[in-house]
Amino acid sequence: ATFSAGTLALMLYALLWEAGNLVNLPDKRIGFYNFCLWNETAGRLQCLEYEHLQMMGISLPGIVIARVCVYTCLVFSIFYPIFVAHVKCTEETEGWKVIIVILIIKTIILSGGLGIFLFQTTQWIQPSDFTGGFLALLGSQTLLLLHLLEQAGMPLRQL
């Protein structure tokens, strides 16, 4: 339950509170819905439209797929505790296999979505640029992996 709650809290923070922004600095805001860079002439952040992003070599379908993957993981995380409670109450042995499959799917789509997004935007992001939203998604990924190991029966003290 701790891993699920932590994952959900971190994902809510990253995707709702931080609005999906992985970089949120005074001179740069880059996320699943924003791509803003400092404009020297205007003296402010300028948010670019999709046409400009495509001219810069950023794939619109790639960004959309990344966004869908990451936000789908959030939806799975919201409903996951309800499913776990159902399996515990009914004591269905097949249900535990489905729980592991759901954890695997969540882990894959979160890492896949984040990876696709970073691949598209790596030219404009330095590792030191990442802010809380990115760190929260990394924390979510870590908790998902630990939860998967726990559900698969591997004692975490062996790690």
Phi, psi and chi 1 to 4 in degrees:
 res  aa     phi    psi   chi1   chi2   chi3   chi4
   1 ALA       -  -33.4      -      -      -      -
   2 THR   -65.9  -42.5  -55.0      -      -      -
   3 PHE   -63.6  -42.6  -69.0  126.7      -      -
   4 SER   -63.3  -46.1  -64.8      -      -      -
   5 ALA   -64.3  -42.6      -      -      -      -
   6 GLY   -64.3  -44.4      -      -      -      -
   7 THR   -60.4  -47.5  -60.3      -      -      -
   8 LEU   -62.9  -44.5  179.9   57.4      -      -
   9 ALA   -61.7  -45.1      -      -      -      -
  10 LEU   -66.0  -39.5  -71.6  171.4      -      -
  11 MET   -68.6  -40.5  -67.7 -161.3   74.8      -
  12 LEU   -61.5  -42.3  -74.0  169.9      -      -
  13 TYR   -60.5  -51.4  171.8   77.6      -      -
  14 ALA   -66.7  -44.0      -      -      -      -
  15 LEU   -93.6  -25.2  -59.5  176.1      -      -
  16 LEU  -105.7  -57.0  -62.3  179.6      -      -
  17 TRP   -63.1  -46.3 -175.5  -97.3      -      -
  18 GLU   -87.7    2.6  -71.1  -71.2  -31.0      -
  19 ALA    56.0   31.0      -      -      -      -
  20 GLY    76.7    9.6      -      -      -      -
  21 ASN   -81.5  123.8  -69.1  -39.8      -      -
  22 LEU   -91.8  -24.7  -54.7 -176.9      -      -
  23 VAL  -126.4  123.2  174.3      -      -      -
  24 ASN  -139.3   80.2 -164.9   -0.4      -      -
  25 LEU  -116.9  163.8  -60.0  169.3      -      -
  26 PRO   -58.7  -29.2  -23.5   31.5      -      -
  27 ASP  -107.8    6.7   64.6  -24.1      -      -
  28 LYS  -164.0  132.1 -168.9 -175.7  -58.1 -172.9
  29 ARG  -137.2  110.4 -175.9  179.9  -46.9  121.4
  30 ILE  -129.0  126.4  -61.0  174.2      -      -
  31 GLY  -159.9 -169.1      -      -      -      -
  32 PHE   -68.1  -19.2  -66.0  101.8      -      -
  33 TYR  -122.6   -8.1  -68.3   96.4      -      -
  34 ASN  -128.4  142.9  -67.6  -52.9      -      -
  35 PHE  -142.8   91.2 -164.1   97.9      -      -
  36 CYS  -120.5  130.4  -51.3      -      -      -
  37 LEU  -123.7  156.7  -60.5  172.7      -      -
  38 TRP   -70.0  130.0 -173.1 -103.7      -      -
  39 ASN  -105.1  109.4 -177.7  -33.0      -      -
  40 GLU   -59.9  -41.4  -73.0  -68.6  -27.5      -
  41 THR   -63.6  -46.5  -52.5      -      -      -
  42 ALA   -81.6  -19.1      -      -      -      -
  43 GLY    69.9   31.7      -      -      -      -
  44 ARG  -157.6  170.9   62.7  178.4  176.3   85.2
  45 LEU   -69.0  137.0  -84.8  179.2      -      -
  46 GLN  -118.7  118.9  178.8  179.4   -0.6      -
  47 CYS   -86.7  128.5  -64.9      -      -      -
  48 LEU   -89.9  145.5  -55.3  173.9      -      -
  49 GLU   -86.8  167.6  -60.7  -65.7  -34.5      -
  50 TYR   -59.1  -34.9  -72.3  122.4      -      -
  51 GLU   -61.3  -41.9  -55.6   84.4   51.4      -
  52 HIS   -66.8  -39.9  -61.4  109.9      -      -
  53 LEU   -63.3  -40.2  -64.5  177.8      -      -
  54 GLN   -64.7  -37.5  -73.5  176.7  -42.1      -
  55 MET   -66.0  -26.2  -72.2 -170.3  -62.0      -
  56 MET   -84.7   -1.2  -66.2  166.0   58.8      -
  57 GLY    93.2   11.5      -      -      -      -
  58 ILE   -92.0  127.2  -64.7  174.9      -      -
  59 SER   -82.0  120.9  162.4      -      -      -
  60 LEU   -61.2  -46.6  177.2   58.8      -      -
  61 PRO   -59.9  -35.6  -24.1   33.1      -      -
  62 GLY   -62.9  -44.4      -      -      -      -
  63 ILE   -65.4  -41.0  -64.2  -62.9      -      -
  64 VAL   -64.3  -44.3  170.4      -      -      -
  65 ILE   -62.8  -43.3  -70.3  168.7      -      -
  66 ALA   -60.3  -45.4      -      -      -      -
  67 ARG   -62.1  -46.4 -176.8 -173.5  -57.3  159.8
  68 VAL   -61.9  -43.7  167.3      -      -      -
  69 CYS   -60.9  -50.1  -73.9      -      -      -
  70 VAL   -66.4  -44.1  171.6      -      -      -
  71 TYR   -73.7  -27.3  -79.7   84.2      -      -
  72 THR   -66.0  -37.8  -60.8      -      -      -
  73 CYS   -60.7  -39.0 -173.8      -      -      -
  74 LEU   -61.8  -44.1  172.7   61.0      -      -
  75 VAL   -62.2  -45.2  172.1      -      -      -
  76 PHE   -58.0  -40.3  -86.0  127.4      -      -
  77 SER   -66.5  -33.0  -65.3      -      -      -
  78 ILE   -67.2  -42.2  -69.7  168.9      -      -
  79 PHE   -90.8  -13.0  -69.6  103.0      -      -
  80 TYR   -56.1  -47.1  178.6   79.3      -      -
  81 PRO   -60.9  -32.9  -22.6   32.0      -      -
  82 ILE   -65.2  -43.3  -63.3  167.3      -      -
  83 PHE   -65.6  -42.1 -174.6   72.1      -      -
  84 VAL   -61.7  -43.4  170.2      -      -      -
  85 ALA   -61.3  -40.7      -      -      -      -
  86 HIS   -61.8  -45.5  171.3   74.9      -      -
  87 VAL   -64.7  -40.4  170.0      -      -      -
  88 LYS   -64.7  -41.3  -79.1 -174.1  177.0 -177.7
  89 CYS   -69.4  -38.5  -71.5      -      -      -
  90 THR   -89.5  -13.4   59.3      -      -      -
  91 GLU    53.8   40.0  -62.4 -179.4    8.3      -
  92 GLU   -78.7  123.6  -65.0  175.8   12.1      -
  93 THR   -70.7  -34.2   54.4      -      -      -
  94 GLU   -66.0  -28.5  -70.5  -61.2  -49.9      -
  95 GLY   -61.2  -35.4      -      -      -      -
  96 TRP   -67.8  -33.2  -68.3  109.7      -      -
  97 LYS   -65.2  -40.5  -68.3  177.6 -174.1  173.6
  98 VAL   -65.1  -37.7  174.5      -      -      -
  99 ILE   -60.5  -43.5  -74.2  173.4      -      -
 100 ILE   -64.0  -41.3  -69.5  174.3      -      -
 101 VAL   -62.2  -42.0  169.1      -      -      -
 102 ILE   -62.1  -42.5  -69.1  171.1      -      -
 103 LEU   -62.6  -40.4  -75.5  170.1      -      -
 104 ILE   -63.6  -44.8  -69.1  168.4      -      -
 105 ILE   -61.3  -45.9  -69.4  169.1      -      -
 106 LYS   -60.5  -42.8  -74.1  169.2   46.4  175.8
 107 THR   -63.3  -43.8  -57.6      -      -      -
 108 ILE   -67.6  -46.3  -70.0  169.9      -      -
 109 ILE   -71.7  -31.9   62.6  175.2      -      -
 110 LEU   -68.7  -49.3  178.6   57.9      -      -
 111 SER   -67.2  -37.1   61.1      -      -      -
 112 GLY   -64.5  -47.4      -      -      -      -
 113 GLY   -62.8  -44.0      -      -      -      -
 114 LEU   -64.7  -42.3 -161.0   51.7      -      -
 115 GLY   -63.6  -44.0      -      -      -      -
 116 ILE   -61.4  -44.7  -68.9  167.8      -      -
 117 PHE   -62.1  -47.0 -178.1   83.4      -      -
 118 LEU   -65.2  -37.0  -66.6  175.0      -      -
 119 PHE   -61.0  -39.3  179.1   74.9      -      -
 120 GLN   -71.6  -31.0  -67.3  -69.7  -41.8      -
 121 THR  -113.4    3.5   59.3      -      -      -
 122 THR   -56.9  -28.1 -170.6      -      -      -
 123 GLN   -66.7  -24.4 -175.3  175.3  -14.5      -
 124 TRP  -109.0    0.3  -64.8  -85.9      -      -
 125 ILE  -123.1  126.1  -59.5  175.2      -      -
 126 GLN   -95.5  150.9  -59.0  -58.9  -43.7      -
 127 PRO   -53.3  -33.1  -27.0   34.3      -      -
 128 SER   -74.5  -10.0   60.9      -      -      -
 129 ASP   -77.9  -23.8  -67.3  -18.5      -      -
 130 PHE   -61.8  139.0  -69.6  116.9      -      -
 131 THR  -120.2 -162.8   53.3      -      -      -
 132 GLY   -54.2  -37.8      -      -      -      -
 133 GLY   -61.1  -44.1      -      -      -      -
 134 PHE   -65.6  -45.3  177.9   74.8      -      -
 135 LEU   -62.6  -36.8  -62.4  174.4      -      -
 136 ALA   -66.6  -37.9      -      -      -      -
 137 LEU   -68.9  -36.8  -71.9  179.0      -      -
 138 LEU   -63.3  -41.4  -80.8 -174.6      -      -
 139 GLY   -62.6  -40.1      -      -      -      -
 140 SER   -61.0  -44.2  -63.7      -      -      -
 141 GLN   -62.2  -42.3 -174.5   70.6   53.3      -
 142 THR   -62.5  -46.3  -58.1      -      -      -
 143 LEU   -63.9  -37.9  -70.3  176.2      -      -
 144 LEU   -61.6  -43.8  -79.1  170.3      -      -
 145 LEU   -64.1  -43.6  -70.9  169.3      -      -
 146 LEU   -63.8  -40.6  -69.8  172.4      -      -
 147 HIS   -64.0  -41.2 -166.3  175.0      -      -
 148 LEU   -62.7  -43.7 -176.8   57.7      -      -
 149 LEU   -62.0  -41.9  -70.2  172.6      -      -
 150 GLU   -63.6  -45.4  177.4 -170.2   59.6      -
 151 GLN   -68.3  -29.7  -70.5  -61.4  -43.6      -
 152 ALA   -78.6   -3.4      -      -      -      -
 153 GLY    94.3    7.9      -      -      -      -
 154 MET   -88.4  118.8  176.5 -179.1 -102.0      -
 155 PRO   -62.9  130.4  -15.9   26.0      -      -
 156 LEU   -69.4  -20.4  -66.0  179.1      -      -
 157 ARG   -69.6  -15.5   61.2  179.6  171.0  -92.6
 158 GLN   -73.8  -18.3  -72.5 -178.6   -7.2      -
 159 LEU   -73.7      -  -62.0  177.1      -      -
